[in-house]
Structure formats: structure tokens, C-alpha cells
Amino acid sequence: MKPTYVNSEKEFEQQIQSLENNKSVQSILILMAENNNCKLGVIEPTIKKCSKTIIGGVFPQVIFESQLLNTGVVFIPLSFKLQSLSFDFNQSIEKCTAEMNDFVSKISSEEKTLYLFVDAFGTKKDIYIDCIFNFFGTSVKYIGGCCGSISFESCPCVITNDGILENSGVFALSQEPISLGVAHGWKAISDPFKVTNVENNKISSLNWEPAYDVYKKIVEQHSGKKIEDNQFYDIAKSYPLGIVKIDGEYAIRQILSAKQDELICSDRVELLEYVSIMYADKNDLLFAADEAMNMISDTSENSDEDIIFCVDCIARKLFLDTEFSKELDIFDKLAPVYGVISLGEIANHGNEILEVYNNTIALALWKRK
């Protein structure tokens, strides 16, 4: 059964009922744009009544048939079974671990893929993600994203069979394998700096010097432009930070703003990690899109029935601007694209620590049955 797009409460309810009655559909992925004609309070009872596993989220924008949409809801029916578990971020890690132990004891040990959606602005998002990786480790591939509003405030945004939740997360396990492609296109223009003072996403010193001063000096030298407070992001969007990984890769952190000596990043940075200042132009990002597409196209023979699930970053979309459609066109050469513009990308082949990325593309290729 093909993915569908709806943009009214009536269509939403009809689609849930249609998928409920379709015996070939085992689970449902629901991707909702934050601007839509479906009031959450109206559609939530319909979600709760569905007997099939539902996961998904509310995002700034959605992608349907390789087109970027500002409104509406994308339904992706899945022919494979998902086993899901949701968490309130306010609960303790001990309770989280106990619930996962109980959950895993009731399912098969043959799971190959873990889907994960979290509230981007949840109070314990990173602790929850760490807990999941500590539990499942490298036994599965991971794909998902950070849900929420471009207003950068926590809101009901994680879709589960329990409803549409705030300050929460949901993961689902599947025995169905996926082909996974992850790329970003950013390149280091500085030596690594040690993070010597940081509080969550606020870096105040690099190599024991004020973080903003270090960043400003490198960026102004490279760009040939002076950074002024009133146009900081106009320049900073081309110069994110890259957390240096063991394998020589980088986990990108978008810099949202600067305050006195601090750099305010879009996600957590750890004390004593090393970061480099990165740079790319639009062609670099489009080249990375091609790399991600090749990662999933090289793994097996592809058919006309395949679809691509895409988690693409809001910062990336804003950076590419009018050329963002070129990125979707690259993926569409392989298969139709369905997905989201996220506030953080979650993807991992299972061979490294699980964390949130920024300014990155994550693609999963599904064999539609």
C-alpha cells in the first residue's frame, strides 16, 4: 500500500480507518507538519483507538512524493510489525531501564532496526537517547529524528498509540532490515579545539579561551567578513562546529547564536570533546546528498516498489534555500522520497555511539511489499 497525504481531520480519521482495515498493513508511520488543518485534540482519540502500532511526530515540514510541503500529514503504511515503547522524559533512568528490560523480554531477539522519535526540546532528551544506546548497543541500525516546532519551544509532538506527547520519546523495533545512508558535506577549516567549559549546548571556552573570540577570529579570517551581532546567523549558518569522532568523521552542531563569550549550539556538546570549525557551500551539501543516496543504492538491487524515508535538517533546508529541491531530486532518481524536515537527525549503522546530528541527511531505503 502506497503512502498517502491528507490535510483535514475527516481525511485523517478516514485514513486511520482504512489502514486499520487493511490486513497487509502491520504498522503505521505518521509524519505531520506543524502547520496543518488537524487539531491535535480532535485526531488524538482516533490514534488511540487504532490497534496497529503507530509512531511518528510533528515536524516543521514534511516530504511527500519528493515534494516539500508546509502543511498536512503523511501516512506511511508498513508491511512489517513494529514493537514500540514510549517514555516520559520526567521519569528516572532506573524506571526507563526497567521498562526496557520488561519490553525486550516479551519480543524476539531478531530485531535489526530501531526507529526513534524524540521531543527536540525535551528536558532529558540526550539522557534518554544515551539510555537506549546503552541498552541496545550495536545490535541494531538506528533511524529517526527530533520532533517539534520551529518556535523552538517544547510542545506535543511525538506521535504514539498513547497519543501525541510532549517532553517524551518513542522507539520501535523491527525485524525488517534497512539500507542506511548518512552524510553532511561539511569540511573542517580549523584544527580541533578542546571544549574546556560547557553547559549542555552553551560553549563558553575552547582551549581555555573565550569560545566566541576563538570562533570569531577563525570565521572572519576564512570568510573575509566582519561578524556583527545583528547578522551573526547570516554568517554562522555557513560555519557550524564539528565534534571530532574516533573514526575521523564529525557530528555537526549548528550554532544558533552567540551571547557574550558563549556559543549557543542546537544540541549538546560534552566537556573535553574536540570540535573543529566547519565550512561548506551549497555544492558541497548537494554532493553529500549524492553520497548518502549512493550508500543506500549500492546495497542491493532496487525496484520500482522501493521508497526512501528521509530525515533532513531544518538548518540544511534554510542553508540551501531555493536549491533544496535539488537535494530531493537527487534522491528521487533512486526512489520516491517521503520524510521530514527535522530539528535534529538520529542515525547510526550500529557501529558508533548514538547521538543527535545537525545539518545532516539520514536516508533509509525500504523494500515496499
N, C-alpha and C positions, 0 to 999 in steps of 0.2 A: 504493500500500500504506500502511495506517494505522500510526502509531506504536504501539508495544506496551510493556507493563510486565512485568518479571519480577523475581523475588526469590529465586532459588535458582541454584546452579551448573548444575544439569541444565537448567533453563529457559534459562539464559544460553547454554549450548552449543547447545541446540536452536534458539534464535532466530538465532544467528550462522549456523548451517547453513541455516536457512530463507531468510535473506536472501542468502546465498551462491548459493543455487539459483534465486532469483527474478531473471529476466532484466530485469525492469523497474527493479530497484534498481541504481543505479550507485555509490552511496557510502552510508556509514552514520555517523550521529552517535550516540554513546553517552554518556549522562549518568547518572552513578552517585552515589547518596547515600553519604556516608562510612560510615553505619551500614547494612549490608546483609548478606545471607547468602552472598555470593560472595567467597571468599578470592581475593585478587589472584593469588597463586601458582598457583591452580587454573585460573582463567579466562584467564590471560595466554597460555598456549600456544594456546588457541582463537583469540584475537585475532590472534596472529602468523601463524596458518595461513590466515587469510582473505585472499582475493585482491583484494577490493574495498577502496577507500580507507576507512579508519576514523580518525575524530578525535573528541575529546571530553575529558571529565575527571571527576574525583571532586570532589563539592561537599558543603557542609553539608546541603543538602536538594535535592530535585528536584520538578518540577511535571509532573503528568500529567493530561490532560483537565481542566485548570483547577483541579486539586486539589493542595494542598501535601502532600508525602509525606516522612517522615523516613527511610524505608528504600527499598531496591530500585534498579532500573536501568531507565531509559527508553531505548528504541531508536527513533530517528527515521530511517526509510529515505528516502533522497534519490533522486529520479529523474534527477538531473544528476550529472555527473562532477566530482569534486574531485581536484585535484593537490596533494599535501601534501609538506611538508618539516619535519622536527623538528630541534631543536638542543639540545645540552648547553650550559647556561649557563657551564660552566667553559672552553669553547673561546674563542679570541680573536675579536675583532670582525673581524679580517682574514680568518680562516677562515670566519666566518659570511657575510661579504660574498662571498667566493669561491664558497661553496656556493650562495648565492642566484643569483649570475651563471650558474653551471652549470645550476641548476634552471630558470631563466627561459629559457635558450637552447633548452630542449627542449620548451617548451609554446607555446601560441598567445598572441598579443598582445591577445586579445579579452576577457580576464578582467574581470569587473565587480564581483566581491565577494571579500573576503578574510576568512576565518574564523580566529580566533586564540584559542588557549588557552595559558595560562602558569601555572607554579607560583607561587602568590601570595607565597610566602616564598623564592623562588629568589634566589640571591646577586646575579645580574646581570639581573634581570627588566626593569628600566627601560632598561638599555643595549640589551637585545635588542629591546624594543619600538621604541626610537628607531632602531635599525638597520633594522628592517622599514619604518618610515615613510620614512626617508631613501632607501630603495631604491625603494619603490613610490609614495611621494608621494600626490598627489591623484587618481591614475588609477583608484582603486577605492573602494568603500564598505567599511567595516570593522565587524565584529561579533564579540564573543567575551567571555571572562571569565577571572578569576583563580581557579584551582582550588586545592583544599586543604581542610584540616581546621579546624574551629572551635577546635582546640587551639592554633592559631597557630604550629605547627611544620611545617617542610618535611617532605613525605612523598611517596611515589609517588602521583601524582595526575593526570598528563597522559596521556591515552589516545591511542595512535598504533598504526600497524601494527607498530612495533618493540616494543610492549609498553606497560606502564604506568610512566611515567618520573617521576623526581624531579629537582628543580633543572633543569628543562627547559621547553621550549615547543614548540608545533607550530602551523603555519599552513597553510591550504589555500586555493587559488584556484579560483574557479568563473566560468563564463561566464553563469551564471544570475543575473539582477538580483534585488534585494530592495527592498522598501519598508522604510524605516528610521525609527523614532521614538525620540527620546531626550529625557528630561525629568527634573526632580528636585523642583521645588516650593519650594526654599529661597530666602529673600529676605535681602538684606543689612540689618543693623541698625547698622552702623558705617561710617565712612569707611574707605578702604583703608589698610592699614599695609604699609610696606616690610619684607620679610624681610631683616634685617640680620645674622643669624647662624643658620646651619642646618647640620646634618649629616644628609643623606639625609631621614629623616622626623622628625627631632628639631629643633624650632624653639626656639632659646634667646633670640633677641631680635627685637623688632618695633619699627621706628623707633628703634633703639638703646636700647630699654628692655627689661627682662626680660619675655619673652613671656608667662609665666604671669600676671604682675602686670597687663599690658595686658588680657589676656583676662578675668581675674577681675573687674576693675573694670567692664568693659562688660556682662558677663553678669549680675553681681549687680545692676547698675542696671536692666537690662531685665527680669529675672525677679523682682526683689524678694526673692530668696533668697540666703542666705549659702552659698558653696561651701566645704564641708569635705572633707578628704582621703578620709574613709571613704564619702562619697556623691558623689564627683566625677562619675562617669559618669552617674549618675541625672539630673544637670542638663546635663552636657556633651553628651548624646545629642541634645538639642534645639538645640544651638549648635555646629554644625560650622564649619569655615573654608571660605571660597570663594576659590579662586585666580582673580583677575580676568583675563579673557581679552580679546583685542583687540576682539572684537565686542560686548563688554559683558556676555557670559554669564559663568558661574562653573563651574569644575571643583571639585566638593566634596571636601573632605578631612575625614573623621571624626576626631575627637580621641579617642584611646583612653585616655590617662592624662596626668597631669602629674607631673613629677619635678623638685623644686627650681624652677629658673627655666624649665624646658623644658616644651613641649607636645609630646606624642608622638602623631604622626598615623598614620593607617593606610597612607599611601603617601607617596612622595617629594614634597618641596616644594623648589623651587630658590631659591638665593640671589638676592636683589634682585627676586624676584617680589613682587607686591602681593596681599595677602589681606584679605578682609573677614570679620567675624564674622556668621554667618548664623543665621536662625531660621525655624522652621515649626511648625505644629500638624498634627494628623492630617488635617484637612480640606484643608490646603494640599497635602499629599502625594497625597491622592486626586484632587484637581483636576489635579495634574501627570500622574497616571496617565491621566486622560481626555485630556489634551493629547497625550501620547505615542500613545495609541490613535488619535486623530484624524489624527495625522501619517501613519499608515500606511493609514488608511481613505480618505483624500482622494485617494490617488494613482491609483487605478484602480477599476474595478468589481470587487466582491468576490463570491465564490461560496461555496457550502456546502462546497467541497473545500479551501478555504484553511486554513492553520494558522498560529498565531503562535508564534515562538520568542522566549522571554522570558529575559533575564538581569537578575535583580533582586537588590538588595544585602541582605546579611545584616543590616546596621545598619538598613536601612529596614524589614525584616521585624520586627526586635526593637522598633523605634520604634512601628510600627503595632499590634503585638501582636495582640490578638483581632480587630482590624479589618483585618488583612492580607487576609483572604478577600474583602473588598470591592474591593480593588485587582484581584484576579484576576477577580472578577465583572464589572468594567468591561471588561476585555479580552475576556472570554468573549462579550460581546454581539456582537463582530465575528467571532470565530472561536475554536475550541478552543485552549487555551494549553498549550504544552509548554516546559519550560526548567529553570532552576536558580536557587537562591539562592547567589549568588557572594560571593567575598571581594574583589571589585573588578570593575567593568564596563568593557568596552572597546567603544567605538562611535564612529563618525566617518563623516559623509557624504562625506569626502574633501576637505573644504574648510577644514580646520584641522589643527593638529598632533595627532598621535595620542598619547593618554595614557590612563592608568587613571583612572576616576572612582570615587567612593564615593557611597553614599546616592542612587543614580540608577537609573532604569529604562532598559533598552535593549530595544527590540522590533524584530523583523524579521518581515515578512509573506511567507510562501512560498505560491506557487501550486502546490498538490499535483496531480501528474499521474499 
